[in-house]
């Protein structure tokens, strides 16, 4: 539950937009559980919900000064989150949509008895509970996006029809009617198939191994079971109207505390270079999200031709005497390149997972070459280069590599640029060894298995 009144939050927001980091952190922590739980129910899985929550919280932080207190702050955040999630296409079920027909057929016809024990010594009861919570959450993916949103607003967050209709762009009457229909659809399905919440034959304890085999749960990576419960409500003046008598049918719609990674994301933003946009979001029109506008304001004097001209001259005069005699030209060209990199950081951060705002100068490479073991004794790289990724300049985890070089050799690409990094292969191996749990989760994800396979040579 939010411990602050709307007036107290308004005061904190004013301090945050004036540049007070502790106030901004307090404001964001007050709504992170709300954002995460909405994302979890809309998208179906913890990893996808965490990714989307980062996007939404970034939007909230960079548009904070546009909040005028005309509604409750949580309602304002909720509207931003709903609009973002309605069009979100990066989650697993956007690529593999579900239907009640498919779900029902799987429940009735799956050959659960043919699957061996895959529990890896994890208690059956723990895995059954994980499956129950995961299954009912994934079941929401059988609804179309707007129906899912209506169900979540009315069933989990108890939003009254006036506010919900305003958020979704429909009348309160239409919202109530659609909520009633979708709740009945969900209740009918549970009643027919589910033995946990209805009168069906499906029991989670009987399907644990089948669920592990089909990558729906994994004994080594439980999400719902270890998640701490949280009371998450919207700060609204009016309680939701009584729509039907089905509320008890949906007791599985629990709310959870957001993952620790989400709190860390907020802290890293506060300590990054883009914290300044919080106080300037009105003036910059949301520069983190509007590429043209931020390029115009932040890099209005950015001159790529100046960069290329300097590098061309360096290529033609690749010696230490020329370089030191033209140090001022280097500094000017380098400043232009860093401005370009800074803009890329902001733009890639819109869609790039774990790409956090940072200082461009920390991501660029020196022009000086190591010529000790090279036939080419030219002392300088006639190119400006940068690597943007979760590991900053490190190639692992993978990121985006930018090179500006004359003669049509400039490029920007994503992936692992092994040729540009010493010992890249060993770094990949070390990263996998140090993150075995994450590697196993990826390797066993059914989307990964559908498209790729890993061949282990027989010794």
C-alpha positions in Angstrom: 0.0 0.0 0.0 1.3 3.5 -0.8 2.3 5.1 2.5 2.0 8.7 1.0 -0.9 10.9 0.5 -1.3 12.6 -2.9 -0.3 15.9 -1.4 2.9 14.4 0.0 3.7 12.8 -3.3 3.2 16.2 -5.1 5.7 17.7 -2.8 8.2 14.9 -3.4 7.6 15.2 -7.2 8.3 18.9 -7.1 11.6 18.2 -5.3 12.5 15.4 -7.7 12.0 17.6 -10.8 14.1 20.2 -9.1 17.0 17.7 -9.0 16.6 16.0 -5.6 17.6 12.3 -6.2 16.3 10.9 -2.8 12.8 12.4 -3.6 12.8 10.8 -7.1 13.8 7.4 -5.7 11.0 7.6 -3.1 8.5 8.5 -5.7 9.5 5.7 -8.0 9.6 3.1 -5.3 6.1 4.1 -4.4 4.7 2.9 -7.8 7.2 0.2 -8.9 5.0 -2.7 -7.4 2.0 -1.3 -9.2 3.8 -1.2 -12.5 5.3 -4.6 -12.1 2.1 -6.4 -11.2 0.2 -4.8 -14.0 3.0 -5.9 -16.4 3.1 -9.4 -15.0 -0.6 -10.0 -15.6 -0.6 -8.4 -19.0 2.5 -10.2 -20.3 2.4 -13.6 -18.5 6.0 -14.1 -17.3 8.4 -12.6 -14.7 11.2 -11.8 -17.1 9.0 -10.1 -19.6 7.2 -8.1 -16.8 10.6 -7.0 -15.5 11.7 -5.8 -18.9 8.5 -3.9 -19.6 8.5 -2.4 -16.1 11.9 -0.9 -16.7 10.6 0.7 -19.9 7.5 2.1 -18.1 9.4 3.4 -15.1 11.8 5.1 -17.5 8.9 6.8 -19.2 7.5 7.9 -15.8 10.8 9.3 -14.6 11.5 11.2 -17.8 8.0 12.7 -18.0 7.6 13.4 -14.3 7.4 17.2 -14.6 4.3 16.9 -16.8 2.3 15.5 -13.8 0.1 18.3 -12.6 -1.8 16.6 -9.8 -5.1 16.6 -11.6 -5.5 12.9 -10.7 -4.0 10.6 -8.2 -0.3 10.0 -9.0 -0.9 6.2 -9.1 -3.7 6.7 -11.6 -1.4 8.8 -13.8 1.3 6.2 -13.7 -1.3 3.5 -14.3 -2.4 5.2 -17.5 1.1 5.4 -18.8 1.7 1.7 -18.0 -1.6 0.6 -19.7 -0.9 2.5 -22.8 2.6 1.1 -23.0 1.5 -2.5 -22.4 -1.4 -2.5 -24.8 1.1 -2.1 -27.7 4.0 -4.1 -26.2 5.2 -6.7 -28.7 8.4 -7.9 -27.2 7.0 -10.5 -24.8 6.9 -14.2 -25.4 3.1 -14.6 -26.0 3.1 -11.8 -28.6 5.0 -14.3 -30.8 3.1 -17.4 -29.7 -0.5 -16.3 -28.8 -2.7 -18.6 -26.8 -6.5 -19.4 -26.9 -8.9 -21.0 -24.6 -9.5 -23.8 -27.2 -5.7 -24.6 -27.2 -5.5 -24.5 -23.4 -8.5 -26.7 -23.0 -7.3 -29.2 -25.5 -3.9 -29.4 -23.8 -5.6 -30.1 -20.5 -7.8 -32.8 -21.9 -5.4 -34.6 -24.2 -1.8 -34.2 -22.9 -0.1 -37.5 -22.2 1.1 -36.6 -18.7 1.6 -40.1 -17.6 4.3 -40.8 -20.2 6.7 -38.2 -18.8 9.5 -39.4 -16.4 10.4 -37.7 -13.1 12.0 -34.3 -13.9 11.7 -32.7 -10.5 15.4 -32.8 -9.7 14.7 -33.5 -6.0 12.6 -30.4 -5.6 9.5 -31.1 -3.5 6.4 -32.0 -5.6 4.2 -29.6 -3.6 6.4 -26.6 -4.2 6.5 -27.3 -8.0 2.7 -27.9 -8.0 2.1 -24.5 -6.4 4.5 -22.8 -8.8 2.6 -24.4 -11.7 -0.8 -23.4 -10.3 0.2 -19.7 -10.0 2.0 -19.7 -13.3 -0.9 -21.5 -15.1 -3.6 -19.1 -13.9 -1.4 -16.2 -14.9 -0.7 -17.5 -18.4 -4.4 -18.3 -18.8 -5.0 -14.5 -19.0 -3.0 -14.6 -22.3 -6.0 -16.5 -23.8 -7.8 -13.1 -23.7 -7.3 -10.4 -26.3 -5.2 -7.5 -25.1 -8.0 -5.1 -24.3 -10.1 -7.8 -22.6 -7.1 -8.8 -20.6 -6.6 -5.2 -19.5 -10.2 -4.8 -18.6 -10.1 -8.0 -16.5 -6.9 -6.9 -14.7 -8.2 -3.4 -14.0 -11.5 -4.7 -12.5 -10.4 -7.9 -10.8 -7.0 -7.1 -9.5 -6.9 -3.4 -9.0 -10.7 -2.8 -8.5 -10.7 0.4 -10.6 -14.1 2.0 -10.8 -15.7 2.2 -14.3 -15.3 5.9 -14.7 -11.5 5.9 -14.3 -11.1 2.5 -16.1 -13.2 3.8 -19.1 -11.2 7.0 -19.2 -7.9 5.0 -19.3 -9.1 2.6 -22.0 -11.0 5.2 -24.1 -14.5 3.6 -23.7 -17.6 4.6 -21.8 -18.1 3.5 -18.1 -21.1 1.5 -19.3 -19.1 -0.3 -22.0 -16.4 -1.1 -19.5 -18.8 -2.6 -17.0 -20.5 -4.7 -19.7 -17.2 -6.0 -21.1 -15.8 -6.7 -17.6 -18.9 -8.8 -16.8 -18.5 -10.8 -20.0 -14.8 -11.4 -19.6 -15.1 -12.4 -16.0 -17.8 -14.9 -16.9 -15.6 -16.3 -19.7 -12.7 -16.8 -17.3 -15.0 -18.3 -14.6 -16.6 -20.7 -17.0 -13.2 -22.0 -18.2 -11.9 -22.5 -14.7 -15.2 -24.3 -13.7 -15.0 -26.7 -16.7 -11.3 -27.6 -16.7 -9.5 -26.5 -13.4 -9.6 -28.9 -10.4 -7.9 -26.3 -8.2 -10.4 -23.4 -8.6 -13.3 -25.2 -10.4 -14.8 -28.6 -10.9 -12.5 -29.9 -13.7 -10.2 -32.8 -13.7 -6.9 -30.9 -14.1 -4.7 -31.1 -11.0 -1.4 -29.3 -10.8 0.3 -32.1 -8.9 -0.4 -34.5 -11.7 1.0 -32.2 -14.4 4.3 -31.1 -12.8 6.6 -33.3 -14.9 4.7 -32.5 -18.1 5.0 -28.8 -17.3 8.7 -29.1 -16.8 9.1 -31.1 -20.0 7.2 -28.4 -22.0 9.3 -25.6 -20.3 6.4 -24.0 -18.5 8.2 -24.3 -15.1 11.8 -25.2 -14.2 12.9 -26.7 -10.9 16.0 -24.6 -10.9 14.2 -21.3 -11.6 11.0 -20.7 -9.7 9.4 -17.3 -9.9 6.1 -17.3 -8.1 7.0 -19.4 -5.1 9.8 -17.2 -3.8 8.1 -13.9 -4.7 7.1 -11.9 -1.7 3.4 -10.8 -1.5 2.5 -7.1 -1.6 -0.7 -5.2 -1.2 -1.0 -3.1 -4.4 -4.0 -0.8 -4.9 -4.7 2.3 -6.9 -5.4 5.5 -5.0 -8.9 6.3 -6.2 -11.7 8.3 -4.6 -14.4 5.8 -5.4 -14.5 2.1 -4.9 -15.3 -0.2 -7.8 -19.0 -0.9 -8.4 -20.2 -4.4 -7.7 -20.3 -5.9 -11.2 -21.2 -9.6 -10.4 -20.7 -12.2 -7.7 -17.6 -13.8 -9.2 -14.9 -12.1 -7.1 -14.1 -15.2 -5.1 -13.5 -17.2 -8.3 -10.4 -15.2 -8.9 -8.5 -15.5 -5.6 -5.4 -16.5 -7.6 -4.9 -12.9 -8.7 -2.3 -12.2 -6.1 0.1 -9.2 -6.1 3.9 -9.4 -5.5 6.8 -7.2 -4.5 8.8 -6.3 -7.6 12.1 -8.0 -8.2 15.3 -6.6 -6.7 16.6 -5.9 -10.2 13.9 -3.3 -10.7 15.0 -1.4 -7.6 18.6 -1.6 -8.8 17.4 -0.2 -12.2 16.0 2.9 -10.5 19.2 3.4 -8.5 21.4 3.1 -11.6 19.2 5.6 -13.4 19.6 8.0 -10.6 23.4 7.7 -10.7 23.5 7.9 -14.5 24.0 10.8 -16.9 20.4 11.1 -17.9 19.0 12.0 -14.5 19.0 15.6 -15.7 16.1 14.9 -18.1 13.8 14.4 -15.1 13.7 18.1 -14.5 13.6 19.1 -18.1 11.1 16.6 -19.6 8.6 19.4 -20.5 11.2 21.5 -22.2 12.8 18.6 -24.1 9.5 17.0 -25.0 10.6 13.7 -23.5 14.1 13.6 -25.2 14.7 10.0 -24.2 11.8 9.0 -26.4 11.9 11.6 -29.2 15.0 11.1 -31.2 14.7 14.0 -33.5 13.9 16.5 -30.8 16.7 15.4 -28.5 19.2 15.3 -31.4 18.2 18.8 -32.3 18.5 20.1 -28.7 21.4 18.0 -27.3 23.5 17.8 -30.5 22.4 20.8 -32.5 26.0 21.5 -33.4 26.9 17.8 -34.0 29.0 17.8 -37.1 29.7 14.3 -38.5 31.4 15.8 -41.5 33.9 17.4 -39.1 34.5 14.0 -37.5 35.1 12.4 -40.9 37.3 15.2 -42.1 39.6 14.9 -39.1 39.9 11.1 -39.4 40.7 11.4 -43.1 43.5 13.8 -42.3 44.7 11.5 -39.6 44.7 8.6 -42.0 46.8 10.6 -44.5 49.2 11.8 -41.7 49.3 8.8 -39.4 52.3 9.9 -37.2 52.8 11.3 -33.8 54.1 14.7 -34.9 51.0 15.4 -36.9 48.7 14.1 -34.2 50.2 16.3 -31.4 50.3 19.3 -33.7 46.5 18.9 -34.3 45.4 18.1 -30.8 42.8 20.8 -30.8 41.2 19.4 -33.9 41.2 16.0 -32.3 39.4 17.3 -29.2 36.8 19.0 -31.3 36.1 15.9 -33.4 36.1 13.7 -30.3 33.5 16.0 -28.6 31.3 15.6 -31.7 31.6 11.8 -31.6 30.8 11.6 -27.9 27.7 13.7 -28.5 26.7 11.2 -31.2 27.3 8.3 -28.8 25.3 10.0 -26.0 22.4 10.3 -28.4 22.6 6.6 -29.3 22.6 5.6 -25.7 19.3 7.4 -25.2 17.8 6.0 -28.3 18.9 2.4 -27.8 17.7 2.6 -24.2 14.1 2.8 -25.5 14.2 -0.8 -26.6 17.5 -2.3 -25.5 17.3 -4.5 -22.4 19.6 -3.5 -19.6 21.0 -0.6 -21.6 21.2 2.1 -18.9 22.1 5.7 -19.3 25.8 6.3 -19.0 28.7 8.6 -19.9 29.7 8.4 -23.6 33.4 9.0 -22.7 33.4 5.8 -20.7 32.3 3.8 -23.8 34.7 5.0 -26.4 38.1 3.5 -27.4 41.4 5.3 -27.7 42.9 6.1 -31.1 46.3 4.8 -30.0 47.2 1.3 -31.5 49.3 -1.4 -29.9 51.9 -2.0 -32.7 54.3 -4.3 -30.8 53.2 -7.4 -32.6 51.8 -5.9 -35.8 53.4 -5.4 -39.2 51.5 -2.1 -39.5 53.4 0.3 -37.3 50.9 3.2 -37.8 50.5 4.6 -34.3 46.8 5.5 -34.5 43.4 4.0 -35.5 41.9 6.5 -38.1 38.5 5.7 -36.6 36.3 6.7 -33.6 34.8 3.6 -32.0 32.4 2.9 -29.1 30.7 -0.1 -27.5 27.3 0.4 -25.9 26.1 -2.5 -23.7 25.3 -3.7 -20.2 29.0 -4.3 -19.6 29.8 -0.8 -21.0 32.9 -1.4 -23.2 33.1 -5.1 -22.4 31.8 -7.5 -25.2 30.0 -9.7 -22.7 27.0 -9.3 -22.3 26.8 -8.4 -26.0 25.9 -4.9 -27.1 26.1 -2.4 -30.0 29.4 -1.4 -31.7 29.7 1.9 -33.5 32.7 2.8 -35.7 33.1 6.1 -37.7 35.7 5.7 -40.3 36.3 7.5 -43.7 36.0 5.7 -47.0 32.6 4.2 -46.5 33.8 2.0 -43.7 31.5 3.4 -40.9 29.0 1.0 -39.4 26.7 0.4 -36.4 25.9 -3.2 -35.5 24.6 -5.4 -32.6 26.1 -8.6 -31.3 29.5 -9.8 -30.3 32.4 -8.1 -32.1 35.1 -10.6 -31.2 37.7 -9.1 -33.6 37.6 -5.9 -31.6 38.1 -7.5 -28.2 41.0 -9.5 -26.9 40.1 -12.9 -25.5 36.4 -12.5 -26.4 35.8 -16.3 -26.6 37.2 -16.9 -23.2 35.1 -14.1 -21.8 31.9 -15.7 -23.3 32.8 -19.0 -21.7 33.6 -17.4 -18.3 30.3 -15.5 -18.4 28.3 -18.7 -19.0 30.2 -20.5 -16.3 29.5 -17.7 -13.8 25.8 -17.5 -14.8 24.9 -21.1 -15.1 21.3 -20.7 -13.8 20.5 -18.0 -16.4 22.1 -20.1 -19.1 20.1 -23.1 -18.2 16.9 -21.1 -18.2 17.6 -19.8 -21.7 18.6 -23.2 -23.0 15.4 -24.8 -21.7 13.1 -22.0 -22.9 10.7 -23.5 -25.4 11.2 -20.5 -27.8 14.9 -21.3 -27.8 14.4 -25.0 -28.3 12.0 -24.3 -31.2 14.6 -22.4 -33.2 18.0 -23.6 -31.9 19.7 -26.7 -30.5 23.0 -27.2 -28.7 25.0 -30.2 -29.7 27.3 -31.6 -27.0 30.1 -33.8 -28.5 30.3 -37.3 -27.1 33.5 -37.9 -25.3 
